[in-house]
Amino acid sequence: MVIDIKKYFQSDGLEDKVSCQLDFSGVELGGVKPFCAPVKVEAALKGFASAVDFQARVEFSLLMPCDRCAEEFTREYEKTFRHMLVRETQGEEDEDTILTPEEKLDLDRLVLEDVLLNMPGQFLCKEDCKGLCPTCGTNWNHGMCGCGGPVIDPRLEVLKELL
């Protein structure tokens, strides 16, 4: 969705709200396509003399495999973003300033970029996920396995005493 923001640059104080749903089902992250539902966007645009204040609240669900046990889980997220849209820079740019010389805002690209930059570094099905046995592959969240667990290198056995 492309928004023409020319009128906001020309009218000081002009405000508008935009509500939409964006389809990111084709976006791949870590080898999977995690966006299991449309991304809901509630945005507000406010014009100033030489800039447009853009604020957005984004709601989305991700279906991801856990990084420890590999079981799929769904998590709901709600994020807010704010950017200042300008036609030209007057000095240094910061991460919240977006250059829009053609006075058009590609909402899909901006929201996707904001969402991806604010993703957690690790996806866990639950905070205390126990993971998989490295020997037999049993999911320790469902119970311990009978294989005796991982074999510790005898050279590192002395480090166990520190715990």
Disulfide bonds with the S-S distance in Angstrom:
none
